[in-house]
Amino acid sequence: SNHVAPLMRAGTMEPSGRHTAIIAALKDRDFPRAREEVVADIRSTQETLRAICPDVPEPRPVEFAGFGKAS
């Protein structure tokens, strides 16, 4: 988030338009479509960040209780 906030303030990243499709799907109670829109938003943001900040290491995946690898 330390790298994303300045980009958003500078106008390099503007996520608000992407959220329109997510909100529309949620209002329609179309949860599979909402999930697809969220995943597309995350992937797009990752690609933008890789292009803008190529020297910043990628975060490690986070594993939540009940998800991810079994211990």
C-alpha positions, -999 to 999 in steps of 0.1 A, spaced: 0 0 0 30 23 5 35 21 -33 -1 23 -44 -13 53 -24 10 78 -42 1 64 -76 -36 69 -68 -30 104 -56 -11 112 -87 -39 99 -109 -17 71 -123 -42 45 -109 -79 53 -108 -98 23 -95 -132 39 -91 -144 30 -127 -135 -6 -122 -157 -9 -91 -188 0 -111 -191 -35 -126 -185 -51 -92 -212 -30 -75 -236 -37 -104 -231 -74 -101 -236 -73 -63 -268 -53 -67 -280 -79 -92 -271 -106 -66 -249 -121 -94 -221 -133 -71 -202 -153 -97 -200 -123 -120 -190 -101 -90 -162 -125 -82 -150 -125 -118 -150 -87 -118 -130 -86 -85 -105 -110 -99 -102 -90 -131 -97 -58 -111 -69 -74 -90 -51 -88 -121 -53 -54 -138 -40 -36 -107 -11 -61 -105 -2 -56 -141 -3 -18 -137 19 -20 -106 44 -43 -123 47 -18 -152 50 13 -130 71 -2 -101 92 -30 -117 118 -29 -89 93 -35 -61 93 -71 -50 60 -90 -53 43 -98 -20 42 -134 -10 7 -151 -11 -12 -149 21 -28 -180 35 -59 -177 56 -72 -202 81 -91 -228 61 -77 -217 28 -45 -224 10 -20 -251 19 -28 -276 46 -3 -276 74 
